[in-house]
Amino acid sequence: AFGHFSPQFQDQASGGVMEADGPRRYPFLVRNVSRVVGEVARVPPELVARVLTTCNRLKYEGDYVLDLKDLQLVSSPVVKEVLAPLDRLATVTLDLDQVLGHDRTGLVAYSVSAETRGSPVEHGHAYGLVQVSDLGLTAKVSPEDTLLWVQRLSTGEPVAQAQVEVRADDDTVLWSGVTGPDGLAKAPGVDALSRRLKPTESDQTSEGDEDLQLVEDRGEKVRERLVAVARLGPDLAAIQLSEASMVWATRAAVEGDGRRSDHDDEYGSEDRWRTVLVLDRDLYREGETVRMKGFVRRMTGRGPVRVVGGTAMLEIHAPAEGDQGIPVARTPVFFDSFGSFSLTWQIPPGAAYGPYHVDIKLPGEPSQTVASFQVTFFEPPEFSVAASLDRTDYVRGDKARAEIHASYYFGAPMSGAPVKSSFSYAPFLFSPPGFADFTFLDTLGEGSDFTGEQLADTADSTLDQQGSADLEKVVSPPFRSPARVSFEAEVQDTSGRTVAGRASAFVHPAEFYLGIRLPAWLADAGRPFEVQVVAVTPSGDLTTAQKVEASLFRRAFVTSRRKGVGGVFETVSEPVDELIETRHLDSLDGRDAVTFVPQTPGMYKVRLAATDARGNKVTCAASFYATGPGVFAWARTTDSRVQLMPDKAAYAPGETARLQVQSPFQKGTALITVERQGILWQQVVAMEGNSQALDIPIRPEFQPNVVVGAVVVRGRLPEPSEPDPEDLAAPAVRVGAVRLKVDPGVNRLSLKVTPAAKDYRPGQDVEVAVEVKDFRGDNVKAQVLLFAVDAAVLDLSGYAPANPFDVFFAPEEASVLTADSRNFLIRRPVLAEKSEPGGDGLAGLVRKAFVALAYWDPDALTDESGRLTARFRAPDNLTRFKVFAVAAAPESRFGIGSGEFTVSRPLVVRPALPPFAEVSDSFQMSVAVHGAPSLSGEAVLRVQASGMLALQGPDKATVTVKEGQVQQASFALVAKGPGEGVVRVGGGVGSERDAVELKVKVRRRSMVETFASSGSATEEVVANVAPPEGAAPDVGGLRVVVAPTALVGLDQAARYLIEYPYGCLEQRMSAVLPLLLLEEMAPDFGFETPQRLREAIEDSFALARKYQCSDDGFGFWPGCDGKADLYLTAWTLLVAHLGNKDNEPVFVRATQYLEQGLRMADAEKLNEDDAAFAAYVLTEKGRQVSDIVALLAARTNKLSSAGMAFLAAAAAQSLPAVARGLFDRVVSGAVVKGDEAALLLPRDQTWHGLASADVAATAAALL
């Protein structure tokens, strides 16, 4: 009904590698094409880098027609007539023998175009480089070194004495070498090679551009210009070391196993610097001072290296709302001899409330957020609640006794306070103590109980005179797995504030556990494998279990190739467990051994089962792998990674790691590497069978972790007897990686922090001693950050200072990328692929210096014996203080320690005031009086009010202080006017006195009304502004905005668009559209520099590649877990088109994904609205998609009105009649009111895409 398919011409391989001993005919896919014309040329070896990089670059530039003469090549014409039925797909091939003659190997460049009836086919041009070779080339590239490995493509065997080079894109040789017997040669890394490259125009960036340039982008920019070349006689193989050439399975294998994913670090994998910033706390009020101590290290292959005498820029950013996320402080910092720095920042009055973040900018590196804190109003709690259970372990049905104790931070109990308590259960993984090397979990169980925490019971009670209460409860979790019972108690004090305490214990499903200890994770097939088995009580004591069954299962995987979405084949593996043997133990008396003999290589599971005296079933299971000659059906994925299985979870320097390589090949050759910032160790191994074990020596420089990588290659297999449409016999490469943890404990310092006394009075001198030792127990001279903070403030956010050791010796990412020429193999056929005493207490010492931070010394030094002593005055807070010490030794050794002390008084006067008051407010101030257990008598309280607060009654009250009890009195106050009110409260019993001064902000009760006016002027204008009658003089203000057009007030909107912390790609791309408009307007308005807008736009486009999936479409979040989203890909491409980014490689690949996805999609799974929008975007980009539009137009019953609008816009040029019909249907559904019309989406028409709202759908119709 809509005519024939549009002419189609597709170069499915886009050049690549062709086996020397195979058919030498290069294929193209055509439909409705009459002939293919162009040119081919033989490429001399000295031009291979130029041709390869040019073809790879230009194939992302749309319909660019490549003239081979521009590459200094001598070409021959090509004319291929196409004889194929109309609308049928056909294959046309170039005969490379016409260029290579009788030579077995060589390089051929082609540049061809498709024609139909003498006219060129739109998007019908293709060009590329075909390498006809028997050499396979693998490259491992890192900042520190490059490893090249050459093998025979036909056999997979290493090639010795091959000439290898790293060339620039103009064929300048940057390095050359010769492979050894194992086919290996080591070249300089990207950092060194980049210094040998000639600069290009794109390398000349301004300082502002450099600030935004990402580290990974710089590395990729260099790699795009590098080509690895291997030569053996006339045979040659070459591979570009760019991101597009990398083996994606390598990256996917290590992202979850040694390299941080993009979710962890938005700026990529080359984390060459790390900074630890320790704050004195993470919760502040406006006007307080933030104190910071920083440690900076450069991460190298040798571990963290301190930076002495360097500088960096530190920025503090306000919350995204309020100050729009712009920096509120910017200051340089200088690194001392310990590679550290310190600084302070006072929060200005009126600062925005919310989260702040601190960024550090090191020279030549992107900014990193290194700390965050909150600015808010808060009152620290005055008491703490401790909840406890009488036991740490219960068995189902036991009776648990819970106890609550509440006391003020200065030590007094909370007598008579109300309590609300609750019990809840949650499933939990448990191992009896003392058996860390045994497995007690049943991995062959019947399902998971891990459903989250469930509330079981609640109760109300009251604390006794000692501030305590207790409850009893029979524990009975609603599931059979080990569980954790949690008891939570919430206590309320006399001022109405509540604090909660929590305690938990284990609830075991049976009286004992069965455990299995394997001698190793790897066994030798055909040899006895002795398994240790135990019966253990929850407390860790051996016990007796009756009638225990020990069974051996062999797990295999049934793998099949199934056709998935779009006709693409996917690999699916399903596990099958086979019972091999069962042993019966009549009585397991604590510990025993069971021996099995795994006869063949593969994956095995040992399972134990028994029943306790209460009738509860007890099971556990553990897995191991058997290695040896022979073949095992491992689980496979679509990308068929190599799985590496280590024999232990962690190692120490000097040990040997044993790894099983679970290869999908029965025979092959493997390159095994140990990697981090570079390649630390490598070995080539001949693989016999697919379950071979390897030994790797663990060296000290492997701390704290390394990534072991495996590249397994295989030559061509014998041709199968049946047709092989996917060419599964072709030469193949599989990659994998696993992280090995190596204990870095030799770099850990231990600190002992000891206050001279446990209790101090306000104003007394506090003395704290610190001792620093290394892992051997020897004293160490170190720099120490020492500070003391109010524990009540810390408890609000759960703050704990960062430990530099945990950051600098955290698992490191691998910076090694892997490229392999087999990745571009042309198959047969090609397939798309957080007081002093005195009077009434008001005379003498009045407590008013309430500070959260009692002491801060960021640069304290120990003596030669590793000791130091600090002295400071105790503040007026009656609370418990935590003392922290963070130490750094010059050799990048770190440690952290803590202690605590209390500031208290025998008599405590504790007034409770509101955080603020409004003018004319009258309120009662409650005053609680606490006496020590040995103190009793009459206390006369006296109150003084000044400033904007006044008393409304007696200024005295008498209370009777009894031993350890809380007594209360109240006083009436009134707020007189806006400003600050001051209250002093004091009292005494005998010689004991206490007095407190508190301040309260008094604000005017007012409602802010905003009046706005606008206009225009061609000359000076005088405007009279009269404040409304009764307006408060201290509230509000006047703001005047002047602009050359009516578009005023855009400055805040522009900053919001730039500074907002976008997460998903849809948000990022949606923000780019208005930024493109604002960029044109910025010079006239002066609200933002065009450069800053352009930087924000370029930054968003540059980050788009982090959202690109392996199929070249885009996902919503960095890293793209899963398949791309069709709508999001189309939306991103539309924005990129409007931003003139169509020719960027990342968007060219996405365009190809979008077009192929529409043509190859399963009709039953296709979202028609998404497809219509995608067709519209492709049309806007100049792509010919009339065949897609025609097919969608036949399914309008599945389109929403918004989808029809997009489809009509897509059909406007190529199918005008279809467009008119669709538009008429859209208009007929519009709602008309007067001279206005709107497109309203019915409730049953929902779409997650751009036009999911009525206003957006109406806008779509206007297209």
DAVENPE-V832485 format. One record per residue. N is the residue number from 1. PSI is psi in whole degrees, -180 to 180 (999 if undefined). OMEGA is omega in whole degrees, -180 to 180 (* if undefined). Layout:
N|PSI|OMEGA  N|PSI|OMEGA
This chain:
1|-23|-176  2|18|177  3|-164|-175  4|164|175  5|148|173  6|151|177  7|140|-176  8|135|178  9|122|-174  10|127|173  11|95|-171  12|-32|-177  13|-26|-177  14|46|-175  15|-179|179  16|-156|-175  17|131|178  18|133|-178  19|138|-176  20|-33|-175  21|13|-179  22|-177|176  23|137|-175  24|58|178  25|122|-174  26|126|-170  27|150|169  28|147|178  29|127|-176  30|156|172  31|131|-179  32|39|176  33|135|-177  34|-33|176  35|163|179  36|127|-178  37|157|178  38|-145|-176  39|154|175  40|155|-179  41|147|173  42|137|-177  43|121|176  44|150|-177  45|-31|-177  46|-4|178  47|8|-172  48|-39|-179  49|-43|-180  50|-47|-177  51|-45|-177  52|-49|-178  53|-35|179  54|-47|179  55|-43|-180  56|-35|-179  57|-44|-173  58|-21|-178  59|-10|176  60|10|-177  61|42|171  62|-128|-173  63|28|176  64|130|180  65|117|-176  66|126|174  67|117|-177  68|-22|178  69|-26|177  70|-19|178  71|16|178  72|35|-180  73|147|175  74|116|-171  75|164|174  76|145|-179  77|154|177  78|131|172  79|119|-179  80|114|175  81|141|-179  82|121|177  83|94|-178  84|147|178  85|151|179  86|139|176  87|10|178  88|140|174  89|140|179  90|164|179  91|130|175  92|137|-176  93|150|171  94|130|179  95|106|-177  96|-17|177  97|-27|178  98|-23|180  99|-43|-174  100|-19|-179  101|-131|-178  102|0|179  103|137|-178  104|-31|-177  105|167|178  106|175|-178  107|133|-178  108|127|173  109|145|179  110|152|174  111|107|-173  112|159|179  113|153|179  114|145|178  115|154|172  116|119|-177  117|40|176  118|-5|-180  119|144|180  120|145|178  121|132|179  122|136|-176  123|34|-175  124|34|179  125|143|-180  126|146|177  127|156|-179  128|-178|179  129|127|176  130|124|177  131|108|174  132|110|-168  133|158|170  134|19|178  135|131|170  136|137|-176  137|124|176  138|136|178  139|130|171  140|120|-169  141|134|178  142|169|177  143|-30|-173  144|-33|180  145|167|179  146|132|180  147|124|179  148|135|-178  149|124|-177  150|133|179  151|166|172  152|129|179  153|-33|-175  154|-33|-175  155|-21|-176  156|5|-178  157|145|180  158|152|180  159|119|177  160|157|175  161|24|173  162|139|176  163|125|-179  164|145|-178  165|156|165  166|119|-176  167|157|169  168|172|-177  169|-9|174  170|16|178  171|14|170  172|128|-179  173|115|-179  174|-26|179  175|149|175  176|157|-179  177|-174|-179  178|139|180  179|149|176  180|-170|-179  181|-28|-180  182|7|179  183|10|-175  184|148|170  185|138|-177  186|129|-178  187|169|177  188|161|179  189|180|-176  190|-38|-179  191|-47|-179  192|-41|-179  193|-34|-178  194|-30|-180  195|-15|180  196|-8|-179  197|145|173  198|138|180  199|148|175  200|171|180  201|-37|-179  202|-15|178  203|-15|-177  204|96|-180  205|151|178  206|170|-179  207|-39|179  208|-39|177  209|-40|-178  210|-35|-180  211|-32|-177  212|-7|-177  213|126|-178  214|148|-179  215|-46|-177  216|-35|178  217|-40|179  218|-43|178  219|-41|180  220|-37|179  221|-39|177  222|-46|-176  223|-32|179  224|-22|-178  225|2|-177  226|140|178  227|129|174  228|135|-177  229|136|175  230|136|-179  231|139|173  232|100|-173  233|-134|-180  234|-12|-177  235|143|-176  236|143|172  237|144|-179  238|148|178  239|134|177  240|139|-174  241|36|-179  242|171|-179  243|-39|-177  244|-21|-179  245|-10|-174  246|150|177  247|111|-173  248|-29|180  249|-31|178  250|-48|-179  251|-44|-179  252|-35|-178  253|-36|-174  254|-15|-178  255|-37|178  256|8|-171  257|34|176  258|-17|178  259|136|-179  260|145|179  261|172|179  262|-21|175  263|-29|-177  264|-36|-175  265|107|-174  266|-22|-174  267|15|169  268|-164|-164  269|-14|-173  270|71|-180  271|86|-174  272|-14|179  273|146|172  274|141|-180  275|133|173  276|124|178  277|118|180  278|123|175  279|156|179  280|-19|173  281|-174|180  282|18|-180  283|123|-176  284|157|169  285|160|175  286|140|-179  287|-16|180  288|170|-176  289|131|176  290|124|179  291|135|-172  292|144|173  293|125|-176  294|148|175  295|130|-177  296|135|176  297|145|171  298|128|-177  299|123|-180  300|177|177  301|-20|179  302|1|-178  303|-170|-179  304|134|180  305|128|-178  306|152|-180  307|117|-177  308|131|176  309|6|179  310|173|178  311|160|176  312|166|178  313|130|-180  314|132|178  315|139|174  316|126|-176  317|136|177  318|171|179  319|157|-179  320|-35|175  321|158|-178  322|-90|179  323|14|173  324|25|175  325|11|-179  326|155|179  327|136|177  328|-9|175  329|141|-180  330|122|-176  331|143|176  332|151|175  333|151|-176  334|136|-176  335|131|179  336|-169|-175  337|-14|176  338|6|-177  339|34|-178  340|170|177  341|164|177  342|152|177  343|168|178  344|156|175  345|125|179  346|126|179  347|124|-176  348|151|174  349|141|-179  350|10|179  351|148|-180  352|139|175  353|151|176  354|-171|-177  355|133|173  356|151|174  357|150|-178  358|125|180  359|146|173  360|137|180  361|109|177  362|150|-178  363|128|177  364|8|-178  365|156|176  366|158|177  367|144|177  368|136|172  369|122|-172  370|-11|178  371|162|175  372|157|178  373|166|-178  374|138|169  375|121|-177  376|172|171  377|133|178  378|156|171  379|120|-180  380|145|179  381|150|-179  382|-4|179  383|163|178  384|156|-178  385|128|176  386|124|176  387|143|-179  388|156|173  389|151|-173  390|-17|179  391|158|176  392|-15|-177  393|137|175  394|158|168  395|146|-177  396|129|-179  397|-13|177  398|159|177  399|125|180  400|140|177  401|122|-179  402|144|-180  403|142|177  404|137|172  405|128|-179  406|136|179  407|156|176  408|155|-178  409|-25|179  410|1|170  411|-21|-175  412|143|178  413|157|180  414|78|-176  415|136|173  416|9|-179  417|142|179  418|149|-177  419|137|169  420|127|-176  421|161|-179  422|156|174  423|141|176  424|162|-178  425|149|174  426|140|176  427|154|-174  428|144|173  429|129|-174  430|142|171  431|130|179  432|143|-179  433|146|179  434|0|-178  435|46|-176  436|-25|-179  437|8|176  438|154|176  439|129|-180  440|2|-179  441|143|178  442|102|180  443|-5|175  444|21|-176  445|-178|-173  446|23|180  447|176|-174  448|139|174  449|7|-171  450|82|-175  451|5|-180  452|174|-176  453|141|-179  454|130|179  455|135|-177  456|-39|-173  457|155|175  458|158|180  459|154|175  460|143|179  461|-178|-179  462|142|179  463|146|179  464|-170|-175  465|-26|178  466|6|-179  467|30|-175  468|162|174  469|157|177  470|158|-180  471|161|176  472|148|-177  473|134|173  474|123|-176  475|127|-179  476|84|-179  477|152|-180  478|12|179  479|166|-171  480|-12|-179  481|166|172  482|143|-175  483|164|173  484|123|175  485|131|-179  486|134|177  487|125|-179  488|134|-179  489|133|179  490|123|-175  491|140|180  492|134|179  493|-175|-174  494|-21|179  495|1|179  496|-1|179  497|148|-179  498|145|175  499|142|-177  500|151|172  501|155|-174  502|142|175  503|155|-179  504|161|179  505|166|179  506|144|170  507|117|-175  508|142|-177  509|-14|-178  510|175|-177  511|-18|179  512|167|175  513|150|169  514|136|-178  515|153|-180  516|133|171  517|123|178  518|143|177  519|-25|177  520|167|175  521|-13|-179  522|137|177  523|162|176  524|124|179  525|136|178  526|-2|-179  527|152|-180  528|141|-180  529|104|-174  530|127|-178  531|128|175  532|133|179  533|145|-179  534|155|167  535|122|-170  536|138|173  537|162|179  538|-27|-180  539|-6|177  540|11|178  541|140|176  542|144|-180  543|-179|-178  544|132|175  545|135|-178  546|146|172  547|69|-180  548|132|175  549|130|176  550|118|-175  551|147|176  552|126|177  553|146|172  554|124|-180  555|122|174  556|172|-178  557|130|175  558|115|-175  559|136|179  560|158|176  561|121|-178  562|145|180  563|124|-178  564|-156|-178  565|136|179  566|11|179  567|5|180  568|133|-180  569|138|178  570|149|178  571|128|-179  572|128|178  573|134|179  574|133|-177  575|146|175  576|120|-179  577|128|180  578|125|177  579|119|-179  580|-43|-173  581|149|174  582|130|176  583|142|-180  584|121|177  585|109|-179  586|-35|179  587|122|175  588|101|-175  589|79|178  590|-70|-173  591|142|179  592|-180|178  593|143|177  594|131|-177  595|129|174  596|159|176  597|101|175  598|115|-171  599|-30|-176  600|158|179  601|154|179  602|-164|-179  603|132|-177  604|156|175  605|134|174  606|131|-178  607|135|176  608|146|178  609|138|178  610|179|179  611|136|-179  612|-179|-176  613|-22|179  614|-1|-180  615|11|180  616|137|180  617|137|-179  618|126|-180  619|159|170  620|161|-180  621|151|178  622|149|-177  623|149|171  624|170|-178  625|138|177  626|132|180  627|161|179  628|178|179  629|153|-178  630|179|-173  631|138|177  632|144|-178  633|83|177  634|158|173  635|141|-180  636|151|174  637|177|-179  638|-38|180  639|-1|175  640|60|175  641|159|171  642|126|177  643|133|177  644|127|-176  645|108|178  646|159|-178  647|-13|179  648|164|179  649|-27|-178  650|158|-177  651|165|174  652|150|177  653|137|-178  654|-19|178  655|173|177  656|126|177  657|135|177  658|125|-177  659|141|172  660|129|178  661|108|-179  662|82|-175  663|145|174  664|-5|-178  665|143|175  666|-28|180  667|141|-180  668|-171|178  669|137|-175  670|138|168  671|115|180  672|127|-178  673|150|170  674|123|-167  675|155|165  676|-104|174  677|-18|176  678|-164|-179  679|113|-174  680|-23|-176  681|146|179  682|153|178  683|141|175  684|131|-174  685|135|172  686|126|-177  687|122|175  688|117|-173  689|178|-177  690|25|180  691|44|-174  692|146|178  693|144|-180  694|149|177  695|132|-180  696|121|178  697|135|-179  698|115|-177  699|159|179  700|-34|-178  701|-4|177  702|-9|-180  703|145|-5  704|-8|178  705|161|172  706|166|173  707|123|174  708|120|-179  709|148|178  710|128|171  711|112|-178  712|124|-179  713|155|-180  714|141|177  715|-175|180  716|138|179  717|162|174  718|146|-179  719|133|180  720|159|-178  721|-26|180  722|162|-180  723|142|-177  724|76|-173  725|-23|179  726|2|-180  727|52|-179  728|-13|179  729|-2|-175  730|157|172  731|142|-172  732|156|175  733|139|174  734|144|-175  735|159|177  736|168|-180  737|155|176  738|147|179  739|136|173  740|126|177  741|132|179  742|122|-172  743|119|178  744|25|-172  745|-19|180  746|-16|-179  747|5|-178  748|132|174  749|145|174  750|137|-178  751|138|174  752|118|-178  753|118|-173  754|107|170  755|145|-178  756|-27|178  757|159|179  758|-22|-174  759|136|179  760|159|173  761|154|177  762|133|178  763|-11|177  764|159|176  765|127|178  766|137|178  767|130|-179  768|131|177  769|141|180  770|135|176  771|132|-176  772|131|178  773|158|177  774|-172|-174  775|-19|178  776|-11|-175  777|6|178  778|144|178  779|146|-174  780|135|171  781|127|-173  782|161|170  783|135|-174  784|129|166  785|121|-178  786|127|179  787|156|-179  788|130|-173  789|148|177  790|120|-178  791|-30|180  792|-36|177  793|-42|180  794|-36|-178  795|-21|179  796|-35|-176  797|-5|-177  798|31|-175  799|141|169  800|135|-178  801|148|178  802|140|178  803|114|-179  804|-34|180  805|-44|-177  806|-25|-179  807|-49|-176  808|-23|178  809|24|172  810|159|178  811|131|-177  812|153|177  813|157|175  814|135|178  815|21|-178  816|127|175  817|150|-175  818|131|174  819|147|180  820|135|-177  821|-24|179  822|-17|176  823|-18|-178  824|24|-180  825|132|177  826|110|-174  827|170|178  828|99|-5  829|177|179  830|138|175  831|146|173  832|134|-176  833|999|*  834|999|*  835|141|180  836|143|180  837|153|176  838|125|170  839|-135|-176  840|9|179  841|-20|180  842|-21|175  843|151|180  844|-140|-175  845|120|173  846|125|-179  847|115|179  848|-9|178  849|77|-179  850|111|-177  851|148|176  852|-34|-178  853|116|-179  854|-27|-176  855|145|178  856|119|174  857|103|-175  858|-11|-172  859|33|178  860|147|-179  861|137|173  862|162|174  863|-173|-178  864|-23|180  865|5|179  866|22|-177  867|152|170  868|157|177  869|132|179  870|145|177  871|139|178  872|164|-176  873|136|179  874|135|179  875|-178|-176  876|-9|178  877|130|170  878|95|-172  879|-179|175  880|133|179  881|139|173  882|135|179  883|125|180  884|146|174  885|126|178  886|122|-174  887|146|175  888|128|175  889|155|-174  890|-29|-175  891|29|-179  892|43|170  893|140|-172  894|159|175  895|168|-179  896|146|178  897|168|-178  898|161|174  899|-175|179  900|158|174  901|166|-177  902|142|171  903|122|-175  904|174|174  905|152|176  906|-33|177  907|129|-177  908|125|173  909|123|-173  910|92|178  911|152|177  912|115|-179  913|152|175  914|156|180  915|-25|177  916|166|176  917|160|176  918|154|-177  919|134|180  920|-2|176  921|138|170  922|135|-177  923|163|180  924|133|174  925|117|178  926|135|178  927|119|177  928|138|-180  929|124|-180  930|134|175  931|148|176  932|158|-179  933|-27|-179  934|4|-175  935|131|175  936|157|180  937|-179|-180  938|136|176  939|126|177  940|118|178  941|139|177  942|142|-177  943|137|170  944|135|177  945|138|180  946|179|-177  947|-132|-177  948|15|174  949|145|179  950|151|177  951|146|177  952|34|-178  953|-160|-178  954|148|177  955|7|180  956|155|174  957|148|180  958|133|176  959|154|179  960|115|-180  961|120|177  962|161|-173  963|110|173  964|6|-178  965|163|179  966|128|176  967|151|-175  968|152|171  969|162|180  970|152|-179  971|141|-179  972|133|179  973|155|175  974|144|178  975|120|-173  976|-40|-176  977|173|-178  978|142|-180  979|-143|-177  980|133|176  981|144|-178  982|133|178  983|131|173  984|133|179  985|131|179  986|163|179  987|169|180  988|153|173  989|114|-177  990|-129|-180  991|-5|-179  992|129|-179  993|156|171  994|141|178  995|145|-176  996|139|173  997|126|179  998|152|179  999|144|-179  1000|132|174  1001|131|177  1002|123|-178  1003|158|-179  1004|135|175  1005|110|-176  1006|157|175  1007|122|-178  1008|123|174  1009|139|-179  1010|128|176  1011|132|-177  1012|145|176  1013|152|179  1014|164|180  1015|-171|180  1016|159|-178  1017|147|174  1018|-6|178  1019|-171|-177  1020|136|-180  1021|136|175  1022|123|-179  1023|130|176  1024|125|180  1025|119|-179  1026|117|178  1027|143|179  1028|153|-179  1029|133|179  1030|10|-179  1031|139|179  1032|131|-177  1033|-19|-176  1034|12|-180  1035|139|176  1036|-165|-178  1037|-173|-178  1038|130|177  1039|126|-180  1040|128|178  1041|126|-179  1042|133|179  1043|157|-178  1044|-11|176  1045|-178|179  1046|-8|-180  1047|83|-179  1048|164|177  1049|17|-179  1050|-7|-175  1051|-46|-180  1052|-38|180  1053|-41|-180  1054|-44|179  1055|-38|179  1056|-43|180  1057|-36|-177  1058|-43|-168  1059|-16|-176  1060|134|-177  1061|79|-178  1062|142|179  1063|-58|-176  1064|161|-177  1065|-35|180  1066|-42|177  1067|-46|-178  1068|-49|-177  1069|-34|178  1070|-29|178  1071|-25|-177  1072|-35|-177  1073|-56|178  1074|-29|178  1075|-36|177  1076|-39|177  1077|-45|-178  1078|-30|-180  1079|-37|179  1080|-30|-175  1081|-16|-172  1082|-44|-177  1083|-32|-179  1084|-33|-176  1085|-29|179  1086|13|-178  1087|-19|-180  1088|143|-179  1089|143|176  1090|-34|-180  1091|-43|-180  1092|-39|177  1093|-43|-180  1094|-39|178  1095|-43|180  1096|-40|179  1097|-49|-179  1098|-37|179  1099|-43|180  1100|-43|179  1101|-39|-179  1102|-35|-178  1103|-11|-178  1104|-33|-177  1105|-22|179  1106|-14|179  1107|2|-177  1108|133|-178  1109|173|-179  1110|-21|178  1111|7|176  1112|-5|170  1113|-175|-177  1114|145|173  1115|168|-174  1116|-29|-172  1117|154|180  1118|142|180  1119|-25|175  1120|74|176  1121|104|180  1122|-159|-176  1123|160|-179  1124|161|178  1125|126|-175  1126|-48|-179  1127|-48|-178  1128|-39|178  1129|-44|179  1130|-43|-180  1131|-44|179  1132|-40|180  1133|-34|178  1134|-45|179  1135|-42|178  1136|-36|177  1137|-45|179  1138|-24|177  1139|13|178  1140|42|-180  1141|20|-176  1142|-32|-174  1143|1|175  1144|135|-176  1145|-40|-177  1146|-35|-178  1147|-27|174  1148|-44|178  1149|-40|180  1150|-36|178  1151|-43|178  1152|-41|176  1153|-44|-176  1154|-46|-178  1155|-45|179  1156|-36|180  1157|-39|178  1158|-38|-176  1159|-27|-174  1160|1|-174  1161|150|174  1162|121|-175  1163|-33|-178  1164|-23|-177  1165|-1|-176  1166|134|171  1167|113|-173  1168|-37|178  1169|-44|177  1170|-44|-178  1171|-39|179  1172|-44|178  1173|-41|178  1174|-41|178  1175|-39|177  1176|-44|-180  1177|-44|179  1178|-38|177  1179|-43|178  1180|-31|179  1181|2|177  1182|13|179  1183|148|-180  1184|106|-177  1185|31|-178  1186|-32|178  1187|-37|178  1188|-43|179  1189|-42|-179  1190|-43|180  1191|-39|179  1192|-34|-180  1193|-24|178  1194|-3|-177  1195|36|-176  1196|-19|178  1197|-17|179  1198|5|-180  1199|140|169  1200|168|179  1201|-34|177  1202|-42|178  1203|-39|177  1204|-37|179  1205|-44|179  1206|-40|-180  1207|-38|177  1208|-42|178  1209|-37|179  1210|-33|-177  1211|-5|-170  1212|-41|-176  1213|-48|-173  1214|-31|-178  1215|71|-175  1216|-35|180  1217|-42|177  1218|-41|-179  1219|-43|-180  1220|-42|179  1221|-43|179  1222|-42|-178  1223|-39|178  1224|-38|179  1225|-36|178  1226|-47|-177  1227|-36|-179  1228|-22|179  1229|2|-178  1230|151|176  1231|122|-175  1232|131|176  1233|107|-176  1234|-129|178  1235|18|179  1236|150|177  1237|147|180  1238|151|177  1239|113|-179  1240|128|180  1241|123|174  1242|158|-177  1243|-27|-179  1244|0|177  1245|93|180  1246|143|-179  1247|134|-178  1248|-5|-171  1249|-156|-171  1250|-40|-174  1251|49|-179  1252|-2|177  1253|157|-177  1254|-44|-177  1255|-38|179  1256|-38|177  1257|-39|176  1258|-42|177  1259|-38|178  1260|-39|179  1261|-31|-180  1262|-12|177  1263|999|*
